[in-house]
Amino acid sequence: MAQQVQGVVARAKGEPVRIETIIVPDPGPGEAVVKVQACGVCHTDLHYREGGINDDFPFLLGHEAAGVVESVGEGVTEVAPGDFVILNWRAVCGQCRACLRGRPQYCFDTHNAKQKMTLADGTELSPALGIGAFAEKTLVAAGQCTKVDPAASPAAAGLLGCGVMAGIGAAINTGNVGRGDSVAVIGCGGVGNAAVVGARLAGAARIIAVDIDDKKLETAKGLGATHTVNSRSADPVEAIRELTGGNGADVVIEAVGRPETYEQAFYARDLAGTVVLVGVPTPEMKIELPLLDVFGRGGALKSSWYGDCLPSRDFPMLIDLYRQGRLDLDAFVTETIALEDVEKAFERMHHGDVLRSVVMF
């Protein structure tokens, strides 16, 4: 029997979000209903509200979440009612050319629940990243549920569902940071600081955090950055080179998603070094680089989508590190808030004084 719950909906581009009654159907084949315990307020949700992703309004926002499986549909074997799970937006298909080549982290046909959640009047909702977790309960594809150790804090665990995984994965999976490497991270919000943590976990010898906000840089230092650069007062390219013997960093992670900072990342890397773009640009942004420089500097220019993660592999491993005290996910939880405070959390993003606001249910 379908259930009525409360959720945060974006009705139209740029309008403040509102709490509305959501109808959650019983799970069909391959689907699961999850009782959400915590959901981080990610910048991607704001992108949805602002029409920066697409115009399929109304959106049921929220996607960076953890909770408990309440019920499952026919044929579901990977999770069962009562399982503590992190929700992910890479439910791999197992059949596309990437999956069949043994590269499921690049799955080209990830899937979502077939049924639609609706407003009380029957209007179909578009769940953010196929999840829609700013709601007491949500309907997802069972493959979007990754079972992890239930001893983990839901507020901390849920952050692996998007931003923290994106940053850690940008360093470890995409950037292939190794022991003794030098790493620069441009942009020290939630994703950038997670990249700092990922570089530290990978054994980087020098981790240079770059931002225009001293508060963010101080946070980065607490998470493992060995050096900081305020790019308001110093040329970041020259500063990174100076801190790496004049060479540039082995890996530069751009966590802003702007042409100016990407260009800085390009020129701040060592010859044959790697640039990783994990910051999300807007559709109109373009970059122009001399093709001779692209050729002559060698190395790799990579994009990191969801930290090139495989949730079934990476989430349990990172939760184990968290439980061992080797990964401080709690440090990313700046505040816990109620469902009705999501709009205020969006406003706080602009002030740069939060890594994550987390809605608790």
N, C-alpha and C positions, 0 to 999 in steps of 0.2 A: 504494500500500500504506500502510495506517494506520501512524503512528509513535507510539512511546512517548517521552514527555518528562516532565520534572519541573516541577511547578507548585505555587503556593500556593493552598490551598483553605480556605474557611470552611465548616465542616460544620453548625454550629448557632449560633443567636443568642448572641453574647457569648463564645463559646468561642475560645480562642487558635487562630490559624491553624496549619496544618501543611503540610508539603511532601508531595505525593502524586504517584503516577504518573498521567499524563494521556494519554489516547488521542486523537490528532489525526488525523482522517480525511483522505484525499486531497481536494483541493478539487473541488467540484462546479461546475456552471454558475454563473458569476457570482461565484465564490469565489476566495480566495487563501490560501495558507499563508505566514506570515511568520516568519522567524527573528528573534526579538526580540534586540536589542542592549542596550537600556536601557529602564527603566520607572520613572517617578516614583511615590513613595508619596503618594497624594492622600487628602485627608480623606474623599472620597466612598467610597473603599475601606473605610475604617473605618465609615462609615455602613452599607455593605452588611453588614459583619461584625456590627454591632450590631442588624441587622434594621430599620434606619431607612429603607430603600428599599422593600423588599418581603420576603416570607418564602419566596422560591423557592430555599431551600437545597438542595444545597450550591452555593456560588458559587466560580467560578474568578476570583480577584481580579486587579486590575491593568488599567489602561486608558490611562495617560499615557505612550505608548511610541513608540519609533522602532526600525526594523530593516530587514532586507533581504528582499524578496520571494523565496521559495524556489520556489514553483510556483503556477500559476494554472489555473482550470478553464475549461471550454468557454465561448466567447463573451466572454472578458475581453480588452479592448483597451486599457484606460487604464493598466495597469501590466504589466510583464513580469518574469520571473525576473532577479534581479540589481539591480533598482531599489531605491534607498534611499528609504524612505517613513516618514512620520509617520502613525500610526494615528489615526483620528478617529471619533467616534461620531455624526456627522451625514452619513451616506451618503444624499444626497438622491435622491428617487425620480424626479423629473422629470415627474411626472404629476398630483400633487395640485393643489388649487386655488391654493396658495401658489406652487408651482413654475410653474404655467401663467400666473400673473400676473407672472412675472419676479422673484419674491422667494424664491429657493431657500434662502436662509439661514433662512427660517421653515418649511421643509418639514415637512408634517404627517404624513408617512408614511416616515420614514427607515427604512432596512432593515439587517438583519444577515445573517450566514451562515444558510442554511437548515438545514444539518446541525448536529448537536450534538457537541461534544467530551464525553468521558465519563471516569469513573474506570475503573480496570482491571476492576472487576466489572460494568461496563456502566451504572452509575448516570449519568444525564445531568447535566451541569453547566450552571449559569447563568453565562455570562461577564459580568463587570462591564461595564455600559454596552455590552454586545454585543461586547466585545473580549477580555477575559481574558488580559492580557499579563504577569502574574507567572508566566510559563512560558517555557521555552526556545523553543517555537514555538507559534503560535496560528493558528486558522482564523477568517477574517473575510470579510465581503462585500468584493469588490474595490473598491467605492466607498468603503470605509473606509480605503483606502490612498491617501495623498497624496504624490506624488513630489516630492522636494526635492533641493537641491544635496548630493551625497554628501560634500562636503568639510566639512560641518557636524558638530560633535561630537554623537554619538547621545545622550549624557546631557543636553545642552542642548536639542537639537532636539525630543526627545520631550516636553518640558514644554509645548510648544505644543499637544500633544494634549488638554490639559484646562486646568489651572489658570492658566498664564501667558496663554494665549489668552483665557480667560474674563475676566481682569482687563484686559488690553490692549483687548479688544473692548468691555468695559463702558464704557471711556472714549471710544474712537474711534468704534465702530459704534453703540452704544446711546445714549451720552450726547452724541454729536456735539460733543465738546469742540473748540473752535476757538481760533485764535490770539488771545492776550490774555485768554482766559477765566480766571476763578478757579475752582478745583476743590478740593473737600474729599473725602478718602477716609477713611472710618470703618472701622477694622479693617485692620491691616497685617501679615497673614500673607502667604502666597504669592500669593493672588489680589489682595488689597489692594495689595501692593507692585507687582504687575504693572499695576494700574490707575494707580498713580503713574507708572510708566514710560510707559503709554499716554498719560496726560495730558501728559507732557513731550514725547513724540513729536508730539503734536497741536499743540504750541505754546502750552500754557497758561502764563500769566504768573505765576500764584500757585497753588501746590499745597500744600495743608494736609493733613498726615498726622495721624490721630487714633488713639490706641491707649492701652491701660493698661500697656504694657510698654515701658520706655525702650530696651531692646535692639532691639525691632522698629522703634521710631521712628528710632533711629540708622541702621538699615538703610534705611529709607524715605528718609532724608535723603541717603544715599549714592547712591540710585537716582533722585533728582531732586526730592524734596520741598523746597520753599523754607521751610516752617514746620512745626513739630510741636506737637501738643497732647497732653499726658498727661491723659486724662479721669478718672483717679483723683483728680487734684488740681485740676482745673479743669473748669468747665461747658463741654462742647464746643460747645454752641450759641452761648453768649455769646462764647467764644474765637474761633470761626469768624467771627461777625459783627464782632468787634473787628478781625480781620485783613482784613476786606473792607469797610472804611469804614462799618460799621454795617449793611450791607445783607444779608449772607449770600452764599454762593458761587453762581456761575452753575450749577454742576453739583456735586451731592453724591452720591458713590458709597458705598453701604452694602455692605460686604464681610464682614459678620458673620452676618447672617441671624437677628436677634433683634428682637422688638417694640420693646424699649427703644431700640436703636440706630437702628431705622427711624424712630421718632418723632423722634429727634435729627436725623436726616438731613432729615426733612420740614421741621422748623422752622429748620434751619441753611441752607436754600437761600434765595436771593434771590426776590423776587416774580417770577413767571413763569419761575423757574428750573426745573431738572430734577433729580429724584431717580431714581437707578438702583439697583435692588436686584439684587445679584449674589451676596450671601451666601445660603446655602441654609437655609431654616427647616425645622423638624421639623413633622410633620402636625398636632400639637395647638396650635401657636402661633397666636395671634390678635392683631389690632391694632384699637384703637378710636381714631378721630380725629373731632373735630367736623366735620360735613359742611360747615358754613359756612366753616371754615378751608380745607378742600379746594377749595371753590368760590372763596373770596375770594383765595387766594394764586395762583391761576392756574397756569400752567406745566404740567409733565408729570410723572407718576409712572410709571416704566417698570420692567419686569423684564428682566433680561439673561440669556438662556439660552445658555450657551456663548459669551458675548460677541457674540451675533448674528453669528457668523462664517460665512463660506463657505470651508471648508478649501481648496478648489482655488484660490481667489483669495488668501486671507490667509496660508496657511502659506508658500508660496514667497516672497511679498513680505517677510515677517518674517525668513525665513532669509537673504534677500539683505541686509537691514539688519544682521543679526547678522554676516554675513561682511564687511560694510563697516565694522564696529566701531561702528555707531550704535545697536545694541540688545544690551545685555550680558546675554544669556541665561545665561552661565556664572555670573553672580552669584547666580542662583537655586539653584544646585546646592550645597547645604551640605555634603553628604557622599555618597560612593558606597559601596554596601553589597552584600553577597551575598544571594542568594535567601532563605537561612535567617534573615536578619536582619530580615525584614519585621515580625514581631511586636514586636521591639524598636523599630523605627521608629515604629510606632503609639504606643508608650509615650512616645517623644520628642516626639511632636506635642503632648501634654498639657503639656509643659514650655515650649513656645513658643520653643525655641532652634534650630529648623530652619525654613528656607523649604522645602527639598525634600531628602529622602533619595532617592537614585536607585539602583535595583537595576541592576547591570551583569552582563551574561552573557558 
